[in-house]
Amino acid sequence: MDGKTFAKMFKECELVNKECKSTDIDLIFAKNKERTARKINYQQFMSALAEVAKKHSMTMQRLEEYILPHGGPVFAGTQADAVRFHDDKE
């Protein structure tokens, strides 16, 4: 998982607030990854989750219960309007 996806996960789960800002999430990610790496593995991810739970003053189990119901990432892009001469193949 890269840093952008890590930060997006916490924003979508509404865990970015006054206690734990997006800068804090970025710092936690940077602290848990290897120096030259851009992504983290599963063990590093779990370690980062533990730090986020500590930052929010909640247990790891409570944090997991908060994240799991949100499911996967939500992609919200724009969709082009229909163009008469391009889309009509007749």
C-alpha positions in Angstrom: 0.0 0.0 0.0 1.3 3.4 -0.9 1.0 6.6 1.2 -1.8 8.1 -0.9 -4.0 5.0 -0.5 -3.1 4.8 3.2 -4.2 8.5 3.7 -7.3 8.0 1.5 -8.4 5.0 3.6 -8.5 7.1 6.8 -10.2 10.1 5.2 -13.0 7.8 3.8 -13.4 6.2 7.2 -13.7 9.7 8.7 -10.8 9.1 11.1 -9.0 12.3 10.1 -10.0 14.9 12.7 -8.5 17.3 15.3 -6.9 14.4 17.2 -5.3 12.9 14.1 -4.8 15.1 11.1 -3.8 14.1 7.6 -0.2 15.2 8.4 -0.1 12.8 11.3 -1.3 10.0 9.0 1.5 10.8 6.5 4.1 10.9 9.3 2.9 7.5 10.7 3.2 6.1 7.2 6.7 7.5 6.6 7.8 6.2 10.0 6.6 2.6 9.3 8.0 2.2 5.8 11.6 1.4 4.8 13.7 4.3 4.0 13.9 3.9 0.2 10.5 2.2 -0.2 7.4 3.8 -1.5 5.0 1.1 -0.2 4.5 -0.8 3.0 3.9 -4.5 3.5 1.4 -6.2 5.8 3.5 -6.1 8.9 4.3 -2.5 8.4 0.6 -1.8 7.8 -0.4 -3.4 11.0 2.3 -1.5 12.9 1.0 1.7 11.4 -2.6 0.8 12.4 -1.5 0.3 15.9 0.1 3.8 16.0 -3.1 5.3 14.5 -5.2 3.5 17.2 -2.8 4.9 19.9 -3.2 8.4 18.4 -7.0 8.1 18.6 -6.9 6.7 22.1 -8.7 3.5 21.1 -7.8 -0.2 21.0 -6.7 -1.9 17.9 -9.9 -4.0 17.8 -12.0 -0.9 18.0 -10.1 0.7 15.1 -10.6 -2.5 13.1 -14.4 -2.4 13.9 -14.5 1.2 12.7 -12.6 0.6 9.4 -14.1 -2.8 8.2 -17.7 -1.7 7.6 -16.5 1.0 5.2 -15.4 -1.6 2.7 -13.0 -0.8 -0.2 -12.0 2.6 -1.6 -14.6 4.7 -3.3 -13.6 6.2 -6.6 -15.5 9.3 -7.6 -14.5 10.5 -11.1 -16.4 12.5 -13.7 -18.1 10.9 -16.6 -18.3 12.5 -20.0 -21.6 13.5 -21.5 -22.8 11.7 -24.6 -21.5 13.3 -27.8 -23.9 12.9 -30.7 -21.4 12.4 -33.6 -18.9 10.4 -31.6 -21.2 8.0 -29.8 -23.7 7.4 -32.6 -22.1 4.6 -34.8 -24.7 4.7 -37.6 
